[in-house]
Amino acid sequence: MLLAIDESGERISPYKGGVAKCSICNSKVIAVCGIINIHHWRHEINPNCDPWQEHETEWHRSWKNEFPKDWQEIVVKENDEIHRADVKTPNGLVLELQNSSILAPIIQEREAFYKNMIWLINADSFKDNFEIYSKVNSKLDEIKNYYKQYDYSSSNWYVNSLEEELASLIPERDRLIRMVDSKESLFINYSMDLDNFDFVFSKTMSINNQHGNFTHENQHIQEIKEYKANLQLRKTDKENINKKIKLIQSFEFAKINGYEKYRYVDFKLVNASSFNKCKVVKIDSINQLFPEIVSINSELSFNSYSNRRDVLLLMNLEDDLRNCFEKCIEYNGRISNLHYLINQKTEDVKTELEKYLKEKTEKYKIEFERAKNELSNIQFRIESKATEIHTVHEEIENSNKELREQHLKEKIDKEIAAKKKLKGQYVYHWKHKRKSWDFSKNKLFLDFDTHIFQIKSNTNLVKMSKEEFIEMVKNWNR
């Protein structure tokens, strides 16, 4: 909320370090005066004292400030229910500012509570869903078409043919304008990419690349992805081998004559299928002159010894350790080779990307210049045709001035009458309409930023300026 009650009972705006009371629940509120969100009061404990209150935005604050401070955030009590109206005029009109979507039951609940109220809805998020046609323009077209039936001279057919020719040029001109804008934009973008090549190249090699088509079609980039995936696998393999080496090296050597290369290994770390690599020594004989050492000859025997506490497992792991070192060397070679291939392919991509950008820049530069020339030519034709039409019109008017002036006066009078009668009225189609507003019985106004539309029916709108809307609210007489 934008207003709270200070110790003297005055309604105040938030200020840095400020503390006040909520006008509804009378609980403590704290001023929030950051640099991102609008300055507002926030409840210290009870943030939902008014369930109708939506998140305040700059749009809310801007509209509230169009009215006197004494009209803003007015507490309205009805029986045991209490709510804070966005704006309430001295005449009793409540203006509800709605920025987000709202359910039909809530619309009906608010209208039943406030009774004399109107809605102003922020249409910024859905205004592109409107197809709007001016009733004035439609009526003016109708009047214009009516008077086109009159032939003021024998050459009138020629004027019509010239106007048709002119009208046929307009779509082509508009198409060329769009093309010039498009080609210029592409030319500028590719030129900028060339000027910032190192940055673009870095982005191209990343996941969020700048040139999707180039990246998708370039074989080198696909190969780099495969090399990097393979590199990660080899690094993982090398890490696993190093872990195995560290594990083997952590095992203590047996200090038994003739078994110096054997190591003590925990039974739990060895699979029974490796029994043929294993021996056991009785613990109480280790320090004797001839320790009692037995070879294990089966998985069953291995499992049996593993459950005994009077023996230790001995294994000669020199071959395993040597194999691990050999694999480590092998993986180092593969990793080094993959790094070399990735670097080589990266240079290939850099060369091809630079070539690609240069070709695209030159291509769109040529197409941009060509489109500009075509646009210049058609604009010249349009201007020439318009001049010719103007000249012929003057000849027609001079040949039958009296009748033309009579019809012109009639036409102007009808146009003025249409403008007065239909001023601000529009026909509309609302695609993806928010059905919840069909349940509203009060007047709905849509804020289109530059102007306001009142919804009169399912097909009709009335347009007014922001200033006219504000004056209407201020002078509202139910």
N, C-alpha and C positions, 0 to 999 in steps of 0.2 A: 504494500500500500504506500501511497505517496504522502499521506497526511496522518498525523497522530496528535494526541492531546498532551500538552505540557502541564506543568504543575499549576499554572494559573488558569487552566481550562481552555487555553487557546489552541487552535488547530495549527500545527507547524509542519514545515517540510523537513526532510532529513538533513542533518549536518554532521560533519566528522566528529565522532565521539558522542553523538547525541543519544539521549535516553528519554523515552516518553511512555504514554499508555495507549493501548488500542481503544479505538472509539466504540468497539462492540463489546469485547470481553473484559475491557479495563485492565488487562494484564500488561506486563512490561514488554516494550518493544525497543529494539536497538537499531540505530541508524547504520545502514550499509552504504558506504560511499566509496566504492572501488573505481577502477578506471575502465572496467569492461562492461558490467551491467549498469543499468540506470540506478541512480540513487533512490533508495527506498527504505521503509521501516520493516524490520523482520521480528516476528515474535521470538521471545527468548525460550518460551516453554510450549505455548499452545498455537502452533502454526495453522490450525484448521478451524479457527473459531467461526469463520464464515465459509461453508463448503462451496458457495457459489463463486468465490473469488478465484480467478485464474492468474497464472503467472504474469506479472506486470512487464510490459515491453515498452520500448521507445514509442511505439505506435499509441499505446494507452496514454502515456504521459503527454504526448504531443496533443492528443485530442482533449484530454482533460484541461490542459492549459489554455485551450481556446475559450474557456468559460471562467467566470470569476471563481476565486478560490473558495468562496462560501457556497458554491454550487457543487463542488467536487467531493466525492466520497462521502455522501450524506447517509447517515444511519437511518434506516426505515424500520419501524416496529409495527407489527400487525399481530394482535393477540399475543401468543407466547413466542412468536417467531421474529427474528431480527436479522437484517442483512444490510450490507453497505452498497448503495447505488453508486455507479460510476459518476453520473451527473444527475442532479435533480434541480429543476428550475423553480423559481418562486411560484410559478403557476401550477406546480405539482407534476410536471412532466418528468418522467425518468428516462434518461438516455443510457441504454446498456451498450457498452463497447465490447464486441465479441471478436476475439482474434483467432481462436482455435475452433475445431469442430465441436458440436454439442448435440446431445441426444434429445429426441423429441419430448420425452417426459419432462426433462429439465426446462426446455423452452416453455412448455405449458405451465409448469410450476412457477416459473418466474413471472410470466404474464398474469397468472392468477393472483400472485402476491402483490406486484406493483400496480396492476390494473392500467393506469394511465401511463403507458410507456411506449417507446419505439426502440428499434434495434439499429445499430450501425455495425456492419460486419466488414472486417478487413478482407477484401477480395484479392489481396496480392498473390496468395498461393493458388487461386483457382480462376483468376480473371481471363487467362488464356483459353478457358473452356467455354467462353461466351462467343457466340456469333451474333453481332448486333447490327441492325440496319435502321437508319434514320427514316422515320415516317415523313419528315419534311423532304428529304431527298427523293423518296419514292413518289411523293405527290408532285414534286417539281418535275421528275422524269415523266410522269403521266401527263402533266400540263404541256411539257415540251413536245411530247409525242403527238398530242392532240393537234397542236398548231403546225406540226410538220406536214399535215395533210393538205395545207393550203399551198397552192402554187402561185407565187406572186409574179412570175414571168415565165415566158416560154423556155428560159434557160435554167429553171429551178431544178430540173432533172440532173443538170450538169453539176449543180452545187451538191446535190445528194451523192452523186458518184464521187466527187472530190472528198467529201467528208468520210465516205466509206473507205476510200483509199487511205486517208489520214488515220482513221481508226484501225485499219489493218496494220499500220506501221507501228502503232504503240506497243502491242505485245512483243514485237521483235526488239524494239528499243529497250523495253524493260528487261527482256531476256539478256540482251547484251550488257546492260548495266550490271545485272547480277553476275554475268560471266567476267566482266572487267574486275569487279570486286573480288571474285573468287580467285582469278588468275593472279591478281596483284597480291592477295594474301598468301597464296602458295609460293609465289616468287620471293616475297619478303621473308617468309618462314624458312625456306631453304637457304636463302642468302645468309640469314642470321645463324643458321646451323653451321654453315661453312665458316663464318666468322668465329664461332665458338666451337670449333671442331672437337677439341680435346674433351670438352664437357659432353657433347653429343655422343662422342665415341664411348665415353665412360657409361653413359646412360644406355646406349645400344647394347653394351656387353652385360648390363644388369638385367634383372627380371622386369623392371618397369621401363622398357626401352622406348626410345623416342620414335623409332621408325619400324613399326610392326611389320609392314610388308617386306621391307629389306631383311629383317631378322628372320621372318618366316621362310623366305625364299632362299636365304643364303646357306649353302651347304656347309661352309666352314663353321658357322655358328652352331649348327646341329652337331657337327663333329666335336667341337669344343665341349658342348654339353655332355656328350658321351665320354670324352676323355676325363672330364672333371668327375663324372659319376664313377668311372673306373679308378681314378686316382683315390677317391675317398675309400673305395673298397680295398685297394692295396694298402692304404695307410692303416685301415682297420686290421687287415691281416698282419701287418708289421707290428702293430701294438699288441695283438694277441700273442705273436711269437715272442716278443720281448717279455711279456708277462710270464710265458712258459719258461723262458731262460732264467728269469729272476727267481721263479719258483724252484727250479732244479738246483740253482746255485745256492738257494737257501737251505737245502738239505745238508746235514752234517755228514762228512766222510767217516767211514768206519775205520777205526784204528786197529785193524786186525791183520796180522801178517798174512800176505797173499791175497787180501781183499781190500787193498788200499783204494781202489777205484770205485768201490761200492759205497752207496750212501744209505743212511737210514731214512726210510719213507713211511709215512703214516698209511696203514692199511686202507683208511677211508678215501685216500686220494688215488687208489689204484683199482682198476677194474679186474675182476677175477679172471677175465679172458687173457690177461697178460701174465698168467701164472708161470709160464716157461721162462720169464725174465727174472723171476724172483727166487730168493733164498730166505731162510729164517735162521736166526741165531738165538740160542737160549741165553737169556739175560744173565743168569748166574754163572755162565761159562765164558763170558766175554773177556774177562781178565785172566783166564787160565792160559796155560801154555798152548793147549790145543782146544780152542773154543769149539763147541758143538754146533756145526752149521749143516743145515739140511736143505736140499733142493726141493722145490714144490713141483709136483708132477701132474696136478689136475686142478680144475676149478673147485671141485669139492674139497680137495685138500687145502686150497687157498682160503676158502670160506671157513674151514675148520680152524686154521691157524689164526685167522683174523679175530676169532672170538677168544683166543687165549691171551693171557696177560704175562706169560712167562717167556715170550719170544718177541724179537724185533724183526721187522721186514727189511731185507737188504736188496738193493737193485743197483746194477751197473748201468748208469744213464749217460755214459760218455757218448755213445752213438746217437742217442736222442739229442744231447746237447750240441753235438757236431752238426746234426741235421738242422737244428734250429738256427744255428749261426749261418749255415749255407742258405737257408730260406730267407733269412734276414738280409743277406747280401743280395740274393735274387730280387727281393722286394725293393731294396734300395735302387737297384738298377732299373726296375720297372717304373718306380716313382720318378726317378731322374728322367727317364725317357718320356714319361707322360708330361712332365713339366716342360720339356723341350718341345714336344708336339703342340702343347697348349700355347706356348709363346709364339711358335712358328705360325699356327693358325690365327692367332690374335693379330699378328702383323698382316696376314693376308686379309683379314676382315677390315682392318684399318685402311688398307690400300683400296679395297673394293668399296667401302663406305664413302671415302672421299670422292672416288670416281662417280659413285651413285649420286651424291649430293651435287656435284658439279653438273652432271647430266640433267638432273631435275631442275636445278637453278636455271640453266640455259634454256631448257624446254619451256618452263613457265614464263621466262622472260620473253621469249618469242611469241608465245600464245597470248601473253598480256598485251604486247605491242599490237598484235594482229587484232585482238578484240577491241582495243582503243580506237584503231583506225576504222573498224567496222561501225563502232558506235558513233564516231564522228561523222561518218558518211550518212548514217540513217538519221542522225539529228539534223543534218543539213537538209535531207529530203523532207523531214517533218516541218522544219521552218519554212522551206520553200512552198510546201503544200498549204500550210496555214496562211501564208501570205497570199497565195493564189485564191484560196477560199475567201479571205477578207476582201480581196479586190472584186471577186464575182458578187459577193454579198452587197457591196456598195453599188454595183451596177444594177442589181435587182431592186434594191431599195429606191434608187433614183427613178426606176422605170414605173414603179407603182407605190409611191411613197404614202399616199393617203390611206390605202387599204392596209398597208403594212403597219403604219403608225396606229391605226385603230386596233389591229390585232395585237400589236405590241403592248398597247395600253391595257387591253383585256388580260393579256398574259401576265403582265407585271402585277395587276390588281389581284389576279388569282394566286400568283406566287406569294404576294404579301399576305393575303388572307390565309394561305396554307401555312406560312411561317408563323403567323400569329396563333392560329388554331392548334397547330401541331408542334409548336416550339418545345424542344426538349423531350419529345416523345419518340420512343424507339420500339422496334419489334426485335425480339431476341430469341435465341435458342441456347439453352444451358446444357451443354454436354456434361455427362457425369454429375448431374445435379445432386446436391445434398438434400436427400429426401426429408430429412428431419425438419427442414424449414417449411414443409407443406403443412405442418401442424400449428404453425404460428397464426394467431388471429390479429396480431398487431402489425403496424407498418414496418416494413423491412427496407433498409437503405444499405447500399453496397459502396464501400470506399475503394474507388479505382485509382487512388493517389492524386491524379490531376483533376478529378471530378467525382461527383456522387451520383449514383443511380438509385431511384426508388422503384421497387418491384410493385407494379400495379396489378398484374395478373400473371398467368402462366406464359403470356406471350408479349406483354407490354412493359416498357420501362419509361421512367421520366428522368431526364438528366438535369442536374443543377450543379453550379459551381460549389466549391467548398464554402465560400463566403455566404452564398445563398442558403446553404444548409444550416450554417451556424446562426444566421439571422432568423431562419425558420424556427429553430429550437428556442432561441431566446425569446421570440415573440409568440410562442405556441399558445393557442387558445383552443382548448378541447371542444 
